[in-house]
Amino acid sequence: MEVQVFGSKKSADVRKALRFFAERRIKTHFMDFAERSPSPGELKRFGQKFGVRNLVDRESKRFVELGLAHAMLSDDRWIEKLCDEPMALRQPLVRCQHKLTVGLAEEEWLGWIA
């Protein structure tokens, strides 16, 4: 079993997710937003399951800095914006094969392992 974790090491939830999988000796592939932004295809995959607007972290510092609180964007435009500004995404984004989660979801991850 291998898990992909997308996020920033600065995020406490990302660190918790990485620790969760490390404690269970599950191999993780970490994609750091500081080094590389997520691809539009990857974000669309998460957006199809959760809805693109649910990927946006409206509480994040970057979201507020960009002044997006009243933005009326289409899903495609949100994907484009989030690729350019990944720190406005809810973190972590976690993928294991075809299973996806957004945010800290330890109970669901336990179900993946069982």
N, C-alpha and C positions, 0 to 999 in steps of 0.2 A: 504494500500500500504506500502510495506517495501522495502528498498533499501540496498544493500550491497555495501560498499565502501572499496576498498583495497588500501593501501598506507602507507605512513609514515607521522606522525604529523609534521615532519620537512618540508614537501613539502607545499609550498604556495598554489598550485593548490588543494591539498587534503583538506587543511583548507577551501578554498573557496567552494569546493563541500560540505563539511560537513555543512558549514554555509548556503549554498543555500537550502539544504533540511531541516535544522532546522528552517529557517525563514518561510518555508511553512508547518511546523508541520508534516513533513513526517518522519516516524520512520526509523532510519538508524542503520545498524549493521556494525560497523567499525572493519576491520581486519588490525591491525597494523603490518607492516613488521618487526618492531623492536621486536615484541613478537613472531610472527609466520610467516613463509614463506608461500606463496600460494602453493596449491597442484598442482601436474602436471596436474591432470584432469581439475582443474579450469583454468589453463593457456592454456590448449589445447582448451577449450571452447572459450576463447577470441581469440586464434590463428586461429581457424577455421573461425571466422568471419572477422578478420582484417589482418590475415597473421602473423605468428610468428615473422618475422623480424620487423614488425611494432609495436610490443610490446616493443622493445628495445629502450631505451632512449640513443641515441648516444651522447647526450650533457651532460649526467650525470657525476658527479665526479667519481662515482664508475666504470662506463664503461671505463673511461680513465685510472683509477688506475689499472684495470685488463688488460689493453692493448688489448682490443678486437676489435680495429678499423679495423684490417685486418683479423679477424677471419673468416674462411670459414667453418661454422658449419651447420650440417643438422638441420631441424626443431626440431627433437627429442632431439638433443644435445643442441640446444638453450633453449628448455623447461627445460631440466635438469640444465643447467647453470643458468637460471633465477630463478629456485626454490632455488638454492644454494645462489644466489646473487640477491635478490629481489630489491635492491636499483638501479639496472641497468634497471629496468622496467620503462616505461612511467607511470606516475601517474596522477590522480587516475584511477584505474580500477573500474567501477561502473556497478552493475548488478541489474536489477529489473525484476524478473521472467525470461523471455527469452530474454529480451532486454539488450544489452551490449553497453558500451562506453569505450573508452580509452582516457585519457586526459580530460581536462576541456571541457565540452560539454553542457553548460547551455541551449542553444536553444533546443537541443534534449531532455533534461530532462524536459523542459517545455511542450514538446509534450507528454511525458509520463503522466504528471499530468492532462492534459486537457481531 
